[in-house]
């Protein structure tokens, strides 16, 4: 259950900031679908715009990483942060961008491995090797 109201399209049309952001989301993604995260964030229109601008600037423009890889990284971070919503939404996005079941399975194994070894290194307070320091 959401802790805030999920803004409807009819309500969004009454706020120029929300209306513009929702329109940009639809145009950028080529879809009429507005995710619940955007509907929840719409309760704070400036925050909605700021968050969408940040997401759009990294996830919806060409860059050194391809779109599928970006989505897979987002999945891994979302798993590490325990964000079920983002795990689901970015898994769907990665699959839409071509992530195979085998890639998803391997990604989950890497996430689990990293979590395990991260905990060991943290618990043991292993110092960073001098060879890994930026020079």
Secondary structure as the mmCIF struct_conf table of DSSP 4:
data_model
#
loop_
_struct_conf.conf_type_id
_struct_conf.id
_struct_conf.beg_label_comp_id
_struct_conf.beg_label_asym_id
_struct_conf.beg_label_seq_id
_struct_conf.end_label_comp_id
_struct_conf.end_label_asym_id
_struct_conf.end_label_seq_id
BEND BEND1 UNK A 3 UNK A 4
HELX_RH_AL_P HELX_RH_AL_P1 UNK A 9 UNK A 12
TURN_TY1_P TURN_TY1_P1 UNK A 13 UNK A 14
BEND BEND2 UNK A 15 UNK A 15
HELX_RH_AL_P HELX_RH_AL_P2 UNK A 16 UNK A 29
TURN_TY1_P TURN_TY1_P2 UNK A 30 UNK A 30
BEND BEND3 UNK A 31 UNK A 32
HELX_RH_AL_P HELX_RH_AL_P3 UNK A 36 UNK A 41
TURN_TY1_P TURN_TY1_P3 UNK A 42 UNK A 43
BEND BEND4 UNK A 44 UNK A 44
HELX_RH_AL_P HELX_RH_AL_P4 UNK A 45 UNK A 59
BEND BEND5 UNK A 60 UNK A 61
BEND BEND6 UNK A 64 UNK A 65
HELX_RH_AL_P HELX_RH_AL_P5 UNK A 67 UNK A 81
TURN_TY1_P TURN_TY1_P4 UNK A 82 UNK A 82
HELX_RH_AL_P HELX_RH_AL_P6 UNK A 84 UNK A 96
TURN_TY1_P TURN_TY1_P5 UNK A 97 UNK A 98
HELX_RH_AL_P HELX_RH_AL_P7 UNK A 101 UNK A 124
TURN_TY1_P TURN_TY1_P6 UNK A 125 UNK A 125
HELX_LH_PP_P HELX_LH_PP_P1 UNK A 126 UNK A 129
HELX_RH_3T_P HELX_RH_3T_P1 UNK A 130 UNK A 132
BEND BEND7 UNK A 133 UNK A 133
#
